[in-house]
Amino acid sequence: MEHKTRDEIRNVATVLPSYLLSRPLSKRERLELWAEALEREGRRRLRTLFEVEYAPATELAELRADGSPLSVAFNDERLRAEGLASDRWGDAIAFFGISDMELHNILCFCHYGETMCADVAAARVRGAATRHEERQSLRNSWVFACGVSAALIAIGTLII
């Protein structure tokens, strides 16, 4: 067996990071990676997006700003490798699986002014991830409760 360095292998093949070979990330994991990328920026001031609530739907998907929380996400190698296509509003909505309202709450001008601290944005992203998990948990509980109720009704019907 011949030993070659990673750089020597790159000359004859594409070397992919190991995380590209794993399962796709969950919504929670994608949001956590975004929060971690923002936390690495610390107290850096990031640009918000101006008056997104007034943008027509056709323009909203294309909104972006240099130095925004979305550009921090897009600059993260792992998020790009997982499929984040750009730092535009529409691509963020599609990739992170969040609603327009959730993204609005994370980075709109009306909440923070022209800029916001990266660590504040990270907390907002984590909040969106937590709310998603809480909703999933409630949904799962509701489905379980409906199943138990249906089973009890069926048993009651059999006894009568």
N, CA and C of each residue as an Amber inpcrd file, in Angstrom:
protein
   480
   0.8440000  -1.1710000   0.0000000   0.0000000   0.0000000   0.0000000
   0.8890000   1.2330000   0.0000000   0.5800000   2.1610000  -0.8740000
   1.3540000   3.3900000  -0.9980000   0.6810000   4.4920000  -0.1840000
   1.4620000   5.1870000   0.6080000   0.9250000   6.2810000   1.4290000
   1.0480000   7.5980000   0.6690000  -0.0280000   8.3710000   0.6470000
  -0.0140000   9.7000000   0.0260000  -0.6320000  10.6860000   1.0080000
  -0.1490000  11.9040000   0.9640000  -0.7260000  12.9480000   1.8030000
  -2.0460000  13.4050000   1.1940000  -2.8170000  14.1150000   1.9770000
  -4.0920000  14.6410000   1.4940000  -3.8660000  15.5560000   0.2910000
  -2.8220000  16.3750000   0.3410000  -2.5330000  17.2700000  -0.7830000
  -2.1890000  16.4990000  -2.0470000  -1.4600000  15.3910000  -1.9170000
  -1.1390000  14.5750000  -3.0890000  -2.3990000  13.9300000  -3.6710000
  -3.3030000  13.5260000  -2.8100000  -4.5480000  12.9120000  -3.2760000
  -5.4050000  13.9450000  -3.9910000  -5.3930000  15.1810000  -3.5150000
  -6.2050000  16.2380000  -4.1390000  -5.8150000  16.4710000  -5.5950000
  -4.6010000  16.1380000  -5.9570000  -4.1620000  16.3170000  -7.3320000
  -4.8380000  15.3280000  -8.2880000  -5.3390000  14.2100000  -7.7690000
  -5.9470000  13.2000000  -8.6300000  -7.4070000  12.9080000  -8.3030000
  -7.9050000  13.4430000  -7.1800000  -9.2950000  13.1740000  -6.7890000
  -9.8300000  14.3310000  -5.9520000 -11.1330000  14.4070000  -5.8860000
 -11.7660000  15.3960000  -5.0290000 -11.8850000  14.8140000  -3.6330000
 -11.3560000  15.5140000  -2.6630000 -11.4120000  15.0750000  -1.2750000
 -12.5530000  15.8310000  -0.5990000 -13.5370000  15.0750000  -0.1120000
 -14.6980000  15.6770000   0.5360000 -14.5890000  15.5620000   2.0470000
 -15.0750000  16.5730000   2.7770000 -15.1110000  16.4480000   4.2390000
 -16.0100000  15.2830000   4.6350000 -15.6960000  14.6250000   5.7210000
 -16.4530000  13.4430000   6.1370000 -17.9180000  13.7540000   6.4030000
 -18.2390000  14.9860000   6.8310000 -19.6400000  15.2900000   7.1200000
 -20.5060000  15.2950000   5.8680000 -19.9110000  15.3680000   4.6800000
 -20.7050000  15.3050000   3.4540000 -21.2000000  13.8930000   3.1790000
 -20.5920000  12.9320000   3.8280000 -20.9530000  11.5430000   3.5950000
 -21.9790000  11.0440000   4.6040000 -22.3520000  11.8730000   5.5650000
 -23.2810000  11.4660000   6.6040000 -24.7180000  11.7860000   6.2080000
 -25.6450000  11.4830000   7.1020000 -27.0670000  11.7410000   6.8570000
 -27.3290000  13.2400000   6.7820000 -28.4160000  13.6400000   6.1270000
 -28.7580000  15.0650000   6.0690000 -29.0480000  15.5990000   7.4790000
 -28.7540000  16.8560000   7.6850000 -28.9940000  17.4720000   8.9840000
 -30.4890000  17.7130000   9.1920000 -30.9090000  17.6200000  10.4320000
 -32.2830000  17.9610000  10.7770000 -32.4190000  19.4820000  10.8020000
 -33.6520000  19.9430000  10.8570000 -33.8970000  21.3870000  10.9530000
 -33.1920000  21.9420000  12.1810000 -33.3180000  21.2670000  13.2980000
 -32.6780000  21.7120000  14.5480000 -31.1710000  21.8160000  14.3710000
 -30.5570000  20.8220000  13.7390000 -29.1100000  20.8210000  13.5450000
 -28.6680000  21.9630000  12.6280000 -29.4370000  22.2340000  11.5710000
 -29.0950000  23.3510000  10.6830000 -29.1590000  24.6720000  11.4420000
 -30.2080000  24.8580000  12.2220000 -30.3320000  26.0890000  13.0050000
 -29.2240000  26.1940000  14.0480000 -28.8550000  25.0900000  14.6720000
 -27.7640000  25.0970000  15.6560000 -26.4320000  25.4780000  15.0010000
 -26.1870000  24.9640000  13.8000000 -24.9590000  25.3380000  13.0970000
 -24.9400000  26.8330000  12.7840000 -26.0830000  27.3750000  12.4030000
 -26.1710000  28.8130000  12.1390000 -25.8960000  29.5890000  13.4270000
 -26.5020000  29.1640000  14.5320000 -26.2760000  29.8400000  15.8190000
 -24.7990000  29.7780000  16.2030000 -24.1560000  28.6480000  15.9980000
 -22.7300000  28.5110000  16.3200000 -21.8810000  29.4440000  15.4580000
 -22.2270000  29.5500000  14.1710000 -21.4910000  30.4580000  13.2770000
 -21.6390000  31.8970000  13.7680000 -22.8350000  32.2600000  14.1940000
 -23.0680000  33.6160000  14.7110000 -22.3070000  33.8350000  16.0180000
 -22.2800000  32.8450000  16.8760000 -21.5580000  32.9760000  18.1510000
 -20.0660000  33.1770000  17.9330000 -19.5210000  32.5730000  16.8920000
 -18.0930000  32.7740000  16.5960000 -17.7940000  34.2310000  16.2410000
 -18.8260000  34.9680000  15.8450000 -18.6680000  36.3910000  15.5200000
 -18.7080000  37.2720000  16.7690000 -19.1270000  36.7050000  17.8900000
 -19.1460000  37.4290000  19.1600000 -20.0570000  38.6430000  19.1470000
 -19.4920000  39.8020000  19.5200000 -20.2580000  41.0420000  19.6180000
 -20.2390000  41.8410000  18.3200000 -19.7440000  41.2450000  17.2450000
 -19.6880000  41.9430000  15.9600000 -21.0760000  42.4460000  15.5640000
 -21.1320000  43.6660000  15.0560000 -22.3970000  44.2410000  14.6040000
 -22.7080000  43.7240000  13.1990000 -23.9040000  43.1950000  13.0300000
 -24.3520000  42.6650000  11.7470000 -25.5170000  43.5070000  11.2420000
 -25.6090000  43.6400000   9.9370000 -26.6830000  44.4300000   9.3380000
 -27.9970000  43.6610000   9.3640000 -29.0490000  44.3710000   9.6590000
 -30.3890000  43.7890000   9.5980000 -30.9440000  44.0100000   8.1910000
 -32.0750000  43.4180000   7.9130000 -32.7490000  43.6480000   6.6310000
 -33.8660000  44.6570000   6.8710000 -33.9550000  45.6260000   5.9910000
 -34.8320000  46.7730000   6.1940000 -36.2650000  46.4940000   5.7650000
 -37.1900000  46.6830000   6.6880000 -38.6370000  46.6300000   6.4470000
 -39.0890000  45.4450000   5.5920000 -38.6760000  44.2670000   6.0040000
 -39.0470000  43.0720000   5.2300000 -40.5590000  42.8550000   5.2000000
 -41.2480000  43.3230000   6.2150000 -42.6950000  43.1050000   6.2620000
 -43.4440000  43.8660000   5.1710000 -42.7710000  44.8490000   4.5710000
 -43.4040000  45.6290000   3.4990000 -42.9660000  45.1990000   2.1040000
 -42.0310000  44.2850000   2.0140000 -41.5180000  43.8580000   0.7100000
 -42.5390000  42.9550000   0.0100000 -42.7910000  43.2120000  -1.2740000
 -43.6660000  42.2990000  -2.0300000 -43.0360000  40.9070000  -2.0770000
 -43.8630000  39.8850000  -2.1040000 -43.3850000  38.4960000  -2.0820000
 -42.3260000  38.2360000  -3.1470000 -42.4950000  38.8510000  -4.3190000
 -41.5380000  38.6300000  -5.4020000 -40.1610000  39.2010000  -5.0650000
 -40.1230000  40.2670000  -4.2810000 -38.8460000  40.8750000  -3.8890000
 -38.2930000  40.2800000  -2.5980000 -39.1760000  39.8110000  -1.7330000
 -38.7550000  39.3040000  -0.4320000 -37.7370000  38.1710000  -0.5650000
 -37.9860000  37.2390000  -1.4440000 -37.0960000  36.0880000  -1.6090000
 -35.6850000  36.5040000  -1.9990000 -35.5370000  37.6600000  -2.6510000
 -34.2310000  38.1100000  -3.1260000 -33.5030000  39.0260000  -2.1380000
 -34.1620000  39.4000000  -1.0380000 -33.5370000  40.3270000  -0.0870000
 -32.2760000  39.7410000   0.5210000 -31.2860000  40.5920000   0.6720000
 -30.0270000  40.2120000   1.3060000 -29.3020000  41.4750000   1.7130000
 -28.2770000  41.3420000   2.5480000 -27.4280000  42.4690000   2.9220000
 -26.0460000  41.9350000   3.2630000 -25.0120000  42.6130000   2.7630000
 -23.6500000  42.2480000   3.1490000 -23.5200000  42.3920000   4.6610000
 -22.8270000  41.4530000   5.2830000 -22.5840000  41.5390000   6.7130000
 -23.8170000  41.2950000   7.5630000 -24.7830000  40.5460000   7.0470000
 -26.0040000  40.2380000   7.7920000 -25.8680000  38.8640000   8.4660000
 -26.7890000  38.5180000   9.3720000 -26.7840000  37.1610000   9.9290000
 -26.8890000  36.0870000   8.8400000 -27.5740000  36.4040000   7.7370000
 -27.6660000  35.4360000   6.6340000 -26.3320000  35.2640000   5.9260000
 -25.5530000  36.3350000   5.8120000 -24.2450000  36.1960000   5.1660000
 -23.2830000  35.4160000   6.0570000 -23.4440000  35.5340000   7.3780000
 -22.6330000  34.7170000   8.2960000 -22.9520000  33.2430000   8.0640000
 -24.2360000  32.9260000   7.9210000 -24.6260000  31.5390000   7.6510000
 -24.0180000  31.0600000   6.3410000 -24.1300000  31.8800000   5.2990000
 -23.6300000  31.4610000   3.9910000 -22.1090000  31.3520000   3.9670000
 -21.4160000  32.0970000   4.8030000 -19.9510000  31.9980000   4.8780000
 -19.4940000  30.7460000   5.6100000 -20.4080000  30.0510000   6.2700000
 -20.0640000  28.8270000   6.9910000 -19.9560000  27.6620000   6.0030000
 -18.7880000  27.0660000   5.9490000 -18.5140000  25.9850000   4.9850000
 -19.4820000  24.8170000   5.1380000 -19.7730000  24.4550000   6.3630000
 -20.6440000  23.2940000   6.5890000 -22.0670000  23.5700000   6.0900000
 -22.5890000  24.7580000   6.3690000 -23.9480000  25.0810000   5.9220000
 -24.0340000  25.1250000   4.4000000 -22.9970000  25.6680000   3.7630000
 -22.9790000  25.6560000   2.2880000 -22.9140000  24.2310000   1.7670000
 -22.0870000  23.4110000   2.3920000 -21.9500000  22.0200000   1.9590000
 -23.2580000  21.2500000   2.1420000 -24.0400000  21.6320000   3.1420000
 -25.3200000  20.9710000   3.3890000 -26.4140000  21.4550000   2.4450000
 -26.1570000  22.5680000   1.7170000 -27.1270000  22.9900000   0.7200000
 -27.6100000  24.4260000   0.7980000 -27.0900000  25.2350000   1.7170000
 -27.4990000  26.6430000   1.7570000 -26.9900000  27.3060000   0.4880000
 -27.9070000  27.7600000  -0.3500000 -27.5640000  28.2240000  -1.6920000
 -27.0360000  29.6530000  -1.7440000 -27.4490000  30.5120000  -0.8200000
 -26.9970000  31.9030000  -0.8390000 -27.3530000  32.5600000   0.4870000
 -27.0930000  33.8500000   0.5750000 -27.4680000  34.6030000   1.7750000
 -28.7460000  35.4010000   1.5280000 -29.5650000  34.9310000   0.6200000
 -30.8350000  35.6010000   0.3140000 -31.9600000  35.0300000   1.1860000
 -32.9280000  35.8730000   1.4370000 -34.0780000  35.5290000   2.2750000
 -34.7140000  34.2030000   1.8550000 -35.0510000  34.0710000   0.5870000
 -35.7460000  32.8750000   0.1060000 -34.9450000  31.5970000   0.2930000
 -33.6390000  31.6690000   0.0530000 -32.8010000  30.4790000   0.2360000
 -32.6980000  30.1080000   1.7120000 -32.6740000  31.1000000   2.5890000
 -32.6270000  30.8320000   4.0310000 -33.9220000  30.1700000   4.4980000
 -35.0520000  30.6790000   4.0210000 -36.3520000  30.0980000   4.3770000
 -36.3980000  28.6250000   3.9560000 -35.9860000  28.3600000   2.7330000
 -36.0180000  26.9870000   2.2090000 -35.0570000  26.0780000   2.9560000
 -33.8380000  26.5380000   3.2040000 -32.8210000  25.6870000   3.8120000
 -33.0900000  25.4320000   5.2950000 -33.3970000  26.4810000   6.0410000
 -33.5740000  26.3270000   7.4840000 -34.9690000  25.8290000   7.8520000
 -35.8960000  25.8660000   6.9050000 -37.2360000  25.3620000   7.1730000
 -38.0110000  26.2130000   8.1600000 -37.7720000  27.5110000   8.1330000
 -38.4920000  28.4200000   9.0240000 -39.4290000  29.2910000   8.2140000
 -40.3750000  29.9070000   8.8850000 -41.3570000  30.7390000   8.2010000
 -40.8070000  32.1470000   7.9800000 -41.4800000  32.8840000   7.1260000
 -41.1200000  34.2890000   6.9200000 -41.1720000  35.0500000   8.2420000
 -42.1850000  34.7720000   9.0510000 -42.3280000  35.4700000  10.3340000
 -41.1680000  35.1280000  11.2750000 -40.7610000  33.8650000  11.3040000
 -39.6350000  33.4880000  12.1680000 -38.3550000  34.1950000  11.7270000
 -38.1000000  34.2280000  10.4190000 -36.8970000  34.9020000   9.9340000
 -36.9980000  36.4090000  10.1760000 -38.1740000  36.9640000   9.9980000
 -38.4130000  38.3720000  10.2960000 -38.0450000  38.6690000  11.7500000
 -38.4780000  37.8150000  12.6720000 -38.1860000  38.0180000  14.0920000
 -36.7010000  37.8820000  14.4110000 -35.9850000  37.1340000  13.6090000
 -34.5540000  36.9460000  13.8510000 -33.7530000  38.1610000  13.3900000
 -34.1060000  38.7690000  12.2390000 -33.1740000  39.7460000  11.6780000
 -33.7630000  40.9990000  11.0430000 -34.9930000  41.3530000  11.3750000
 -35.5660000  42.5430000  10.7490000 -35.1430000  43.8360000  11.4570000
 -34.9720000  44.8460000  10.6830000 -34.6550000  46.2000000  11.1110000
 -35.6230000  46.6930000  12.1910000 -36.9050000  46.3590000  12.0590000
 -37.9150000  46.8910000  12.9790000 -37.7040000  46.4250000  14.4160000
 -36.9670000  45.3340000  14.6180000 -36.6990000  44.8350000  15.9690000
 -35.3920000  45.3880000  16.5550000 -34.4180000  45.6750000  15.7210000
 -33.0660000  45.9610000  16.2130000 -32.4690000  47.2600000  15.7010000
 -33.0620000  47.8820000  14.7240000 -32.4380000  49.0220000  14.0800000
 -31.5370000  48.5450000  12.9570000 -30.5990000  49.3940000  12.5560000
 -29.7380000  49.0810000  11.4080000 -28.8310000  47.8810000  11.6120000
 -28.3690000  47.6900000  12.8480000 -27.4590000  46.5770000  13.1240000
 -27.8730000  45.8610000  14.4010000 -27.3600000  44.6580000  14.5310000
 -27.5790000  43.8660000  15.7450000 -26.3070000  43.1020000  16.0460000
 -26.1060000  42.7290000  17.3040000 -24.9330000  41.9340000  17.6790000
 -25.1250000  40.4960000  17.2110000 -24.0470000  39.9030000  16.7650000
 -24.1020000  38.5220000  16.2900000 -24.5880000  37.5790000  17.3880000
 -24.1740000  37.8200000  18.6400000 -24.6070000  36.9190000  19.7050000
 -26.1080000  37.0460000  19.9840000 -26.6860000  38.2110000  19.7440000
 -28.1430000  38.3750000  19.8770000 -28.8380000  37.5830000  18.7610000
 -28.3040000  37.6760000  17.5590000 -28.8670000  36.9040000  16.4440000
 -28.7830000  35.4060000  16.7450000 -27.6700000  34.9660000  17.3220000
 -27.5130000  33.5460000  17.6750000 -28.5940000  33.1160000  18.6620000
 -28.8770000  33.9470000  19.6420000 -29.9200000  33.6250000  20.6160000
 -31.2880000  33.5320000  19.9420000 -31.5540000  34.4130000  18.9860000
 -32.8320000  34.3850000  18.2630000 -32.9540000  33.1150000  17.4170000
 -31.8520000  32.7200000  16.7820000 -31.8570000  31.4940000  15.9720000
 -32.0870000  30.2840000  16.8760000 -31.4100000  30.2510000  18.0220000
 -31.6140000  29.1430000  18.9610000 -33.0570000  29.1100000  19.4610000
 -33.6360000  30.2780000  19.6620000 -35.0400000  30.3390000  20.0760000
 -35.9520000  29.7120000  19.0370000 -35.6830000  29.9770000  17.7660000
 -36.4840000  29.3810000  16.6880000 -36.3270000  27.8600000  16.6890000
 -35.1130000  27.3800000  16.9350000 -34.8700000  25.9380000  16.9800000
 -35.6100000  25.3080000  18.1550000 -35.5990000  25.9640000  19.2900000
 -36.2650000  25.4520000  20.4880000 -37.7760000  25.4280000  20.2950000
 -38.3230000  26.5050000  19.7360000 -39.7710000  26.5400000  19.4930000
 -40.1850000  25.4240000  18.5400000 -39.3470000  25.1450000  17.5410000
 -39.6520000  24.0600000  16.6010000 -39.7220000  22.7350000  17.3520000
 -38.7530000  22.4710000  18.2260000 -38.7510000  21.2190000  18.9770000
 -39.9430000  21.1250000  19.9130000 -40.3070000  22.2490000  20.5360000
 -41.4640000  22.2520000  21.4310000 -42.7420000  21.9410000  20.6550000
 -42.8750000  22.5230000  19.4580000 -44.0540000  22.2360000  18.6310000
 -44.0830000  20.7600000  18.2290000 -42.9220000  20.2110000  17.8830000
 -42.8530000  18.7880000  17.5200000 -43.2700000  17.9280000  18.7010000
 -42.8060000  18.2720000  19.8800000 -43.1290000  17.5060000  21.0760000
 -44.6290000  17.5560000  21.3590000 -45.2300000  18.7520000  21.2290000
 -46.6760000  18.8870000  21.4270000 -47.4510000  18.0770000  20.3940000
 -47.0000000  18.1420000  19.1340000 -47.6470000  17.3790000  18.0710000
 -47.5950000  15.8860000  18.3760000 -46.4030000  15.4230000  18.7890000
 -46.2450000  14.0000000  19.1020000 -47.1290000  13.5940000  20.2780000
 -47.2380000  14.4560000  21.2910000 -48.0930000  14.1690000  22.4440000
 -49.5530000  14.0970000  22.0260000 -49.9540000  15.0220000  21.1530000
 -51.3300000  15.0620000  20.6870000 -51.6600000  13.7980000  19.9010000
 -50.7430000  13.3890000  19.0250000 -50.9530000  12.1730000  18.2270000
 -51.0550000  10.9630000  19.1560000 -50.2020000  10.9050000  20.1620000
 -50.2430000   9.7900000  21.1210000 -51.5730000   9.7910000  21.8720000
 -52.0010000  10.9810000  22.3450000 -53.2550000  11.0780000  23.0910000
 -54.4400000  10.6620000  22.2220000 -54.4310000  11.0610000  20.9600000
 -55.5150000  10.6600000  20.0470000 -55.5180000   9.1530000  19.8530000
 -54.3410000   8.5750000  19.7490000 -54.2450000   7.1230000  19.5790000
 -54.7650000   6.3870000  20.7950000 -54.4130000   6.8720000  21.9880000
 -54.8860000   6.2480000  23.2230000 -56.3990000   6.3910000  23.3220000
 -56.9170000   7.5850000  23.0050000 -58.3670000   7.8110000  23.0560000
 -59.0890000   6.8750000  22.1000000 -58.5660000   6.7540000  20.9010000
 -59.1950000   5.8750000  19.9120000 -59.1840000   4.4330000  20.4030000
 -58.0820000   4.0260000  21.0050000 -57.9870000   2.6580000  21.5190000
 -58.9950000   2.4380000  22.6470000 -59.1250000   3.4030000  23.5540000
 -60.0760000   3.2710000  24.6530000 -61.5110000   3.2330000  24.1450000
 -61.8050000   4.0440000  23.1500000 -63.1480000   4.0340000  22.5620000
 -63.4180000   2.6740000  21.9290000 -62.4300000   2.1560000  21.2260000
 -62.6000000   0.8510000  20.5890000 -62.7970000  -0.2500000  21.6340000
 -62.0530000  -0.1880000  22.7170000 -62.1900000  -1.1780000  23.7880000
 -63.5600000  -1.0410000  24.4250000 -63.9780000   0.2070000  24.6790000
 -65.3040000   0.4450000  25.2630000 -66.4100000  -0.0910000  24.3690000
 -66.2510000   0.0570000  23.0750000 -67.2440000  -0.4440000  22.1370000
 -67.3150000  -1.9630000  22.1840000 -66.1520000  -2.6000000  22.3650000
 -66.1200000  -4.0520000  22.4150000 -66.7690000  -4.5780000  23.6950000
 -66.6160000  -3.8410000  24.7850000 -67.1740000  -4.2950000  26.0770000
 -68.6820000  -4.1510000  26.0820000 -69.2100000  -3.1130000  25.4780000
 -70.6560000  -2.8730000  25.4650000 -71.2750000  -3.9130000  24.6120000
